[in-house]
Amino acid sequence: MSNPYRKPLEHLHTQLDKERDAELHRDTHALMGRDDHPAAFAEHEGFRGRLEAAVERYSASHPELARAAQSLLDVLNANGV
Protein backbone atom coordinates (compact mmCIF):
# COMPACT_ATOMS: atom_id res chain seq x y z
CA MET A 1 0.00 0.00 0.00
CA SER A 2 1.35 3.38 -1.00
CA ASN A 3 1.97 5.94 1.72
CA PRO A 4 0.63 9.30 0.49
CA TYR A 5 2.23 11.17 3.39
CA ARG A 6 5.87 10.14 2.91
CA LYS A 7 6.89 12.34 -0.03
CA PRO A 8 5.29 15.63 1.14
CA LEU A 9 6.53 15.00 4.69
CA GLU A 10 10.10 14.41 3.47
CA HIS A 11 9.95 17.49 1.23
CA LEU A 12 8.75 19.66 4.11
CA HIS A 13 11.47 18.23 6.36
CA THR A 14 14.12 19.09 3.74
CA GLN A 15 12.82 22.66 3.49
CA LEU A 16 12.82 22.98 7.27
CA ASP A 17 16.46 21.86 7.33
CA LYS A 18 17.21 24.96 5.28
CA GLU A 19 15.05 27.41 7.24
CA ARG A 20 15.50 26.13 10.78
CA ASP A 21 11.96 26.22 12.09
CA ALA A 22 12.88 24.13 15.12
CA GLU A 23 9.39 23.16 16.27
CA LEU A 24 8.12 22.02 12.88
CA HIS A 25 11.48 20.37 12.20
CA ARG A 26 11.13 18.27 15.36
CA ASP A 27 7.57 17.35 14.38
CA THR A 28 8.47 16.25 10.89
CA HIS A 29 11.51 14.33 12.11
CA ALA A 30 9.37 12.41 14.61
CA LEU A 31 6.64 11.74 12.06
CA MET A 32 9.08 10.48 9.43
CA GLY A 33 10.06 7.69 11.79
CA ARG A 34 6.50 6.38 11.95
CA ASP A 35 4.61 4.19 9.51
CA ASP A 36 1.18 4.84 11.02
CA HIS A 37 0.96 8.41 9.81
CA PRO A 38 -2.75 9.09 10.35
CA ALA A 39 -2.45 8.06 14.00
CA ALA A 40 0.91 9.81 14.32
CA PHE A 41 -0.47 13.09 12.98
CA ALA A 42 -3.34 12.87 15.46
CA GLU A 43 -0.87 12.36 18.33
CA HIS A 44 1.13 15.48 17.43
CA GLU A 45 -1.19 17.99 19.00
CA GLY A 46 -1.11 21.32 17.24
CA PHE A 47 0.84 20.04 14.22
CA ARG A 48 -1.87 21.00 11.75
CA GLY A 49 -2.07 24.49 13.25
CA ARG A 50 1.71 24.88 13.02
CA LEU A 51 1.56 23.82 9.36
CA GLU A 52 -1.17 26.36 8.63
CA ALA A 53 0.81 29.07 10.42
CA ALA A 54 3.94 28.14 8.44
CA VAL A 55 2.07 28.58 5.15
CA GLU A 56 1.18 32.14 6.14
CA ARG A 57 4.46 32.98 7.87
CA TYR A 58 6.72 31.79 5.06
CA SER A 59 4.64 32.55 1.96
CA ALA A 60 6.59 35.70 1.12
CA SER A 61 10.01 35.04 2.61
CA HIS A 62 10.37 31.29 1.91
CA PRO A 63 7.78 30.31 -0.71
CA GLU A 64 9.16 26.79 -1.24
CA LEU A 65 8.74 26.05 2.46
CA ALA A 66 5.21 27.47 2.38
CA ARG A 67 4.39 25.30 -0.65
CA ALA A 68 5.81 22.22 1.09
CA ALA A 69 3.67 22.87 4.18
CA GLN A 70 0.58 23.45 2.02
CA SER A 71 1.26 20.26 0.07
CA LEU A 72 1.29 18.23 3.28
CA LEU A 73 -1.91 19.95 4.44
CA ASP A 74 -3.52 19.06 1.11
CA VAL A 75 -2.58 15.39 1.55
CA LEU A 76 -3.89 15.40 5.13
CA ASN A 77 -7.18 16.94 3.95
CA ALA A 78 -7.53 14.52 1.04
CA ASN A 79 -7.07 11.58 3.41
CA GLY A 80 -9.38 12.85 6.14
CA VAL A 81 -6.63 13.42 8.68
C-alpha positions as a Markdown table, in Angstrom:
| # | Residue | x | y | z |
|---|---|---|---|---|
| 1 | Met | 0.0 | 0.0 | 0.0 |
| 2 | Ser | 1.3 | 3.4 | -1.0 |
| 3 | Asn | 2.0 | 5.9 | 1.7 |
| 4 | Pro | 0.6 | 9.3 | 0.5 |
| 5 | Tyr | 2.2 | 11.2 | 3.4 |
| 6 | Arg | 5.9 | 10.1 | 2.9 |
| 7 | Lys | 6.9 | 12.3 | 0.0 |
| 8 | Pro | 5.3 | 15.6 | 1.1 |
| 9 | Leu | 6.5 | 15.0 | 4.7 |
| 10 | Glu | 10.1 | 14.4 | 3.5 |
| 11 | His | 10.0 | 17.5 | 1.2 |
| 12 | Leu | 8.8 | 19.7 | 4.1 |
| 13 | His | 11.5 | 18.2 | 6.4 |
| 14 | Thr | 14.1 | 19.1 | 3.7 |
| 15 | Gln | 12.8 | 22.7 | 3.5 |
| 16 | Leu | 12.8 | 23.0 | 7.3 |
| 17 | Asp | 16.5 | 21.9 | 7.3 |
| 18 | Lys | 17.2 | 25.0 | 5.3 |
| 19 | Glu | 15.1 | 27.4 | 7.2 |
| 20 | Arg | 15.5 | 26.1 | 10.8 |
| 21 | Asp | 12.0 | 26.2 | 12.1 |
| 22 | Ala | 12.9 | 24.1 | 15.1 |
| 23 | Glu | 9.4 | 23.2 | 16.3 |
| 24 | Leu | 8.1 | 22.0 | 12.9 |
| 25 | His | 11.5 | 20.4 | 12.2 |
| 26 | Arg | 11.1 | 18.3 | 15.4 |
| 27 | Asp | 7.6 | 17.4 | 14.4 |
| 28 | Thr | 8.5 | 16.3 | 10.9 |
| 29 | His | 11.5 | 14.3 | 12.1 |
| 30 | Ala | 9.4 | 12.4 | 14.6 |
| 31 | Leu | 6.6 | 11.7 | 12.1 |
| 32 | Met | 9.1 | 10.5 | 9.4 |
| 33 | Gly | 10.1 | 7.7 | 11.8 |
| 34 | Arg | 6.5 | 6.4 | 11.9 |
| 35 | Asp | 4.6 | 4.2 | 9.5 |
| 36 | Asp | 1.2 | 4.8 | 11.0 |
| 37 | His | 1.0 | 8.4 | 9.8 |
| 38 | Pro | -2.7 | 9.1 | 10.3 |
| 39 | Ala | -2.4 | 8.1 | 14.0 |
| 40 | Ala | 0.9 | 9.8 | 14.3 |
| 41 | Phe | -0.5 | 13.1 | 13.0 |
| 42 | Ala | -3.3 | 12.9 | 15.5 |
| 43 | Glu | -0.9 | 12.4 | 18.3 |
| 44 | His | 1.1 | 15.5 | 17.4 |
| 45 | Glu | -1.2 | 18.0 | 19.0 |
| 46 | Gly | -1.1 | 21.3 | 17.2 |
| 47 | Phe | 0.8 | 20.0 | 14.2 |
| 48 | Arg | -1.9 | 21.0 | 11.8 |
| 49 | Gly | -2.1 | 24.5 | 13.2 |
| 50 | Arg | 1.7 | 24.9 | 13.0 |
| 51 | Leu | 1.6 | 23.8 | 9.4 |
| 52 | Glu | -1.2 | 26.4 | 8.6 |
| 53 | Ala | 0.8 | 29.1 | 10.4 |
| 54 | Ala | 3.9 | 28.1 | 8.4 |
| 55 | Val | 2.1 | 28.6 | 5.2 |
| 56 | Glu | 1.2 | 32.1 | 6.1 |
| 57 | Arg | 4.5 | 33.0 | 7.9 |
| 58 | Tyr | 6.7 | 31.8 | 5.1 |
| 59 | Ser | 4.6 | 32.5 | 2.0 |
| 60 | Ala | 6.6 | 35.7 | 1.1 |
| 61 | Ser | 10.0 | 35.0 | 2.6 |
| 62 | His | 10.4 | 31.3 | 1.9 |
| 63 | Pro | 7.8 | 30.3 | -0.7 |
| 64 | Glu | 9.2 | 26.8 | -1.2 |
| 65 | Leu | 8.7 | 26.0 | 2.5 |
| 66 | Ala | 5.2 | 27.5 | 2.4 |
| 67 | Arg | 4.4 | 25.3 | -0.7 |
| 68 | Ala | 5.8 | 22.2 | 1.1 |
| 69 | Ala | 3.7 | 22.9 | 4.2 |
| 70 | Gln | 0.6 | 23.4 | 2.0 |
| 71 | Ser | 1.3 | 20.3 | 0.1 |
| 72 | Leu | 1.3 | 18.2 | 3.3 |
| 73 | Leu | -1.9 | 20.0 | 4.4 |
| 74 | Asp | -3.5 | 19.1 | 1.1 |
| 75 | Val | -2.6 | 15.4 | 1.6 |
| 76 | Leu | -3.9 | 15.4 | 5.1 |
| 77 | Asn | -7.2 | 16.9 | 4.0 |
| 78 | Ala | -7.5 | 14.5 | 1.0 |
| 79 | Asn | -7.1 | 11.6 | 3.4 |
| 80 | Gly | -9.4 | 12.8 | 6.1 |
| 81 | Val | -6.6 | 13.4 | 8.7 |
